[in-house]
Amino acid sequence: MTYLITVSEMTTLENEANERGLGYDQMMRNAGSALADVIHERYGHTQSKNILGLIGSGNNGGDALIALSELIEKGWIVTAYLIKKRKKKDPLVLSIINNGGHIISVDEDGSFNDLQELIGSSDIILDGILGTGFKLPLREEIFAPLQVFFKFDSLPEIVAVDCPSGVDCDTGETAKETLHADLTVCMAAIKKGLLKFPAFEYAGEIVVVDIGLPKNLLEFKNIQASVVSQGMVQKMLPARPLDAHKGTFGACMIIGGSTNYCGAVLLSAASAYRVGAGLVRAAIPCAIYDAIAGQLPECTWIVLPHSAGSISGSASVVIRENLDRVTAQLIGPGLGQEKETQEFMKNLLHFEETPGKKTAIGFLGQLEKTENKEPLNQPTLVFDADALRLLSNIDDWHQMLKQRAVLTPHPGEMAALTGLTIDEVQNDREGVAKDYAAKWGHVVVLKGAVTIIASPDGETAFVPIATPALASAGTGDVLSGMITGLIGQGMTAFEAAVAGAWLHARAGVAAATKQGQTISITASDVIGEISVALKETTSTK
């Protein structure tokens, strides 16, 4: 697991490790050595192997100096440029000198001519000036040399130690002089601020290295946030046995569609199939059946009564009659928000039987066993799009869902569900997602750049991907269909949400890579790359 932590949590981990016998100096040596390995593995093929280290006075500077010293032994030409003074007999500085590296102090380079020349002749810049404890504003002694970098039209590859210098690792606030890293090497865990904006735009690719912290530290048990990775999702995905049949991989029902939004159901249904669902049934208003039924031949159809092209309130009875063997149910794509559709949603959540028979409070599937009636099948529910706004109009809707469901709101829909403003949602994405997942008792997938998945038990997962390729209509329907398809195959609500969000983001990146741009990507393009995302994620190479 890749942990996502605050600066305070990292300090606690280091203090606990030190108390258990892993000293701070050894942690620094482990960090520097791991950093050197990453740099050499990534960039050791460069012809001149020329690296310039920007060195501060703190632990990040120490990590960088240790890495530079080891890189000298690997054949690199090393210069350490001391942005801030270090002790005259600092053993880390002396190690660079003794191994044949070069040391230049900012005090000896008043006009920054040496720095400018070094930037132009280096293959790699190692940013080890400021660490995780930094808080804005940036002092002149730091931003003055950093401004030299902005004189260049292009720069060498920049590797940041733990974080780019000038980033607040808790809030994500970033100084304007901060260098855009191509790679950030985080020690032991990713710091939360790096997955917030604007810091995320400065971090580049983020990798985590082991610094030797014991796995049984008590503080690890208190950390509930993680960063989704290929390996994490690979372990979650259901097996595909050779003797499987379509029933092995579940049956999904997708409820939605209206005359104004015909295509959304198709996008969700196709996406559920693309992640491996065995069977997908689409329950749609009769008014749009002729328009869309032939466009997805793999899908089966349930035709619902409608009012002016939108699903009518009485359609809940048809849904109830078709729940047999359904393992996951998505409600919302293209549903609309008409009065009749609101009634339909209320009927799903609160089903009144005829007089003299037992009343079912909650979703249809919660009907209790009576003398004349067996309990209905209870598929796991996913709510998306208009269904979320319809839920927001129903008092205590979350209490009517007795089984854990998945909600997939974008910030606007989250605002509607919570009564917060969009800005309030966006300014505390993790807090809002986590708090309301706990309050409602359901999994929340707060969509957007760096999607957050929150479980009612407090666990959160962050997808470390942001791309404008997914900023177009219909991509949300693709995501909800993918999550539904994974639940249908037997994954838990939280794991399906995590895996679905990861695969969806990777498919968006793949679509952009295939086309060489992010401007004209459509939801259908993203569906076409789900197979690429799955191949990439399941690869053992």
C-alpha positions, 0 to 999 in steps of 0.5 A, spaced: 500 500 500 502 507 498 500 511 504 498 518 503 499 522 510 500 529 513 507 532 515 505 531 522 503 523 521 510 523 517 514 526 523 510 521 528 512 515 524 520 517 524 519 519 531 516 512 533 522 508 528 527 512 532 525 510 538 525 503 536 532 503 534 532 506 527 536 512 528 534 519 524 541 518 521 540 511 518 533 513 515 537 519 512 542 514 509 536 509 507 533 515 503 539 518 500 541 511 497 534 509 495 534 516 491 540 515 488 538 508 485 531 511 482 535 517 479 541 512 476 535 507 474 531 512 470 537 516 467 543 512 468 543 512 460 544 519 459 551 520 455 554 525 460 551 523 467 552 530 469 547 532 475 546 538 479 544 538 486 540 544 489 542 543 496 538 546 502 540 546 510 535 541 512 534 533 511 532 534 504 539 537 503 542 531 507 538 526 503 540 529 496 547 530 498 547 522 500 544 521 493 549 525 490 555 521 493 553 515 491 552 517 484 559 519 484 560 512 485 556 510 479 560 514 475 556 520 475 559 527 474 556 531 481 556 538 483 552 540 489 550 547 489 549 550 496 543 554 496 543 555 504 549 554 508 551 547 511 556 546 517 563 547 515 565 540 517 558 537 514 560 530 513 555 529 507 559 535 504 566 532 505 563 526 502 562 529 496 569 533 496 572 526 498 569 522 492 571 527 487 565 531 486 564 539 486 561 544 491 559 551 490 556 555 495 551 561 493 555 565 497 561 565 492 556 566 486 553 573 487 550 574 480 549 566 479 553 566 473 556 559 475 549 557 477 546 559 470 552 555 467 551 549 471 544 549 469 545 549 462 551 543 462 547 538 466 542 532 464 539 532 471 537 537 476 536 534 483 531 539 487 533 538 495 532 545 497 526 545 502 522 539 505 516 537 507 516 542 513 516 548 509 510 554 509 509 560 505 512 565 503 518 563 500 524 567 502 528 571 498 535 567 499 531 561 496 527 564 490 533 569 488 537 563 485 530 559 483 529 565 478 535 563 474 531 557 472 526 561 468 531 564 464 531 558 460 527 556 454 528 549 456 531 545 462 534 539 464 530 533 467 528 535 474 527 530 480 524 533 487 526 530 493 520 528 497 517 535 494 518 540 489 521 546 494 516 551 495 510 546 496 506 546 502 506 539 503 499 539 507 495 544 503 498 544 496 499 551 496 505 553 492 510 559 491 510 561 484 518 560 483 517 553 485 520 548 479 516 544 476 519 537 477 519 531 472 519 526 478 518 527 485 521 521 489 517 521 496 520 518 502 516 512 505 509 515 503 506 521 499 505 527 502 497 529 502 499 536 499 502 533 493 495 531 491 492 537 491 492 543 487 496 547 485 502 542 488 499 536 483 501 540 477 508 541 480 510 534 482 510 530 475 510 523 476 510 521 483 514 515 486 515 512 493 521 509 496 522 505 502 527 508 507 526 502 512 521 504 517 518 498 520 512 495 517 509 494 524 509 501 527 503 503 531 502 509 527 501 506 520 495 503 523 492 510 524 493 512 517 487 511 513 488 514 506 492 511 500 494 512 493 491 508 488 496 504 484 497 499 478 499 493 483 493 495 488 488 494 483 491 488 480 490 485 486 483 487 487 480 485 480 476 478 480 479 472 477 477 470 470 477 462 470 477 458 464 471 454 466 467 461 466 460 462 463 457 469 463 453 467 469 460 467 473 461 474 471 454 477 474 448 481 471 448 488 471 441 492 471 442 499 468 436 504 469 436 511 466 435 514 459 430 519 457 428 523 450 433 528 452 439 524 454 438 517 450 445 516 449 447 515 457 445 508 458 449 506 452 455 509 455 454 506 461 452 499 459 458 498 454 462 500 459 460 495 464 461 490 459 468 492 457 470 491 464 468 484 464 460 484 466 457 477 464 450 480 462 447 487 462 440 489 462 438 496 460 431 498 463 429 504 459 423 508 458 419 505 452 419 512 448 427 511 447 427 504 445 427 504 438 432 510 438 438 506 442 436 498 442 440 496 436 446 500 438 449 495 443 447 488 440 450 485 447 445 488 451 438 486 453 432 491 454 427 492 459 422 497 457 419 501 462 412 505 462 414 513 461 411 520 461 413 525 456 419 520 454 421 520 462 421 514 466 414 514 470 413 513 477 409 506 476 416 503 473 418 501 479 413 495 479 417 493 473 424 493 476 421 489 482 419 484 477 426 483 474 431 483 479 432 476 479 439 474 478 441 482 478 448 482 482 449 490 481 444 496 479 446 502 476 441 508 477 441 515 474 445 515 467 440 520 463 435 519 468 432 526 468 429 530 473 422 530 471 416 530 476 414 523 474 421 520 475 422 523 482 416 519 483 419 513 481 425 514 485 421 515 491 417 508 489 424 505 489 426 507 496 419 506 499 415 501 496 408 501 499 404 494 498 397 493 497 392 494 504 393 488 508 400 486 506 406 488 509 409 494 508 416 495 505 420 501 508 427 502 504 429 500 497 425 494 493 430 489 495 429 490 502 422 487 502 421 482 508 419 475 507 412 474 509 407 468 508 406 469 501 412 472 498 420 471 498 425 476 499 427 480 493 434 479 490 438 485 493 443 487 488 448 492 490 446 499 488 450 505 484 447 512 484 450 517 479 448 523 475 440 525 475 439 520 481 443 523 485 439 530 485 433 526 485 436 523 492 437 530 495 430 531 494 428 525 499 428 526 506 433 521 510 434 517 503 441 514 506 437 510 511 432 507 506 438 504 503 440 498 508 445 495 503 452 499 502 451 503 495 456 507 491 455 514 490 459 517 484 457 525 484 461 530 481 462 537 485 456 540 483 452 533 485 455 533 491 453 540 493 446 538 491 446 532 496 450 536 502 447 543 501 454 545 501 457 550 495 461 547 490 467 551 493 466 548 500 466 541 496 472 543 492 476 547 498 476 540 502 475 534 498 477 529 502 474 532 508 467 532 505 468 526 501 470 522 508 465 526 512 459 524 508 461 517 507 461 516 514 454 520 515 450 516 510 453 509 510 455 509 503 461 509 499 462 516 496 466 517 489 468 524 489 469 525 481 474 530 479 482 531 478 485 526 483 478 523 484 477 521 491 474 514 494 471 514 501 468 508 505 464 509 511 469 506 515 474 512 514 478 509 509 480 513 503 483 512 496 486 517 491 487 516 484 493 520 482 491 522 475 488 528 472 487 529 465 482 534 461 481 528 456 476 526 461 472 533 461 467 532 457 460 529 457 458 522 458 465 520 461 461 520 468 456 515 465 462 511 463 465 511 470 459 509 473 458 503 468 465 501 470 464 501 477 457 497 476 460 492 472 466 490 477 460 490 483 456 485 478 463 480 478 463 480 486 467 486 488 465 489 494 463 496 493 469 500 495 474 496 491 469 496 485 469 504 486 477 504 487 478 499 481 473 503 477 476 510 478 483 507 477 481 504 470 477 510 468 483 515 469 488 510 465 483 509 459 482 517 459 490 517 459 490 512 454 485 515 449 489 522 450 496 518 448 493 514 442 490 521 439 496 525 441 492 531 444 486 531 450 482 536 446 477 532 442 476 526 446 469 523 447 466 518 452 466 513 447 473 514 446 474 513 453 470 506 452 475 504 447 481 504 451 478 501 457 481 494 454 488 498 454 487 500 461 486 493 463 491 490 459 496 495 462 493 494 469 494 486 469 500 486 466 506 483 470 512 486 467 
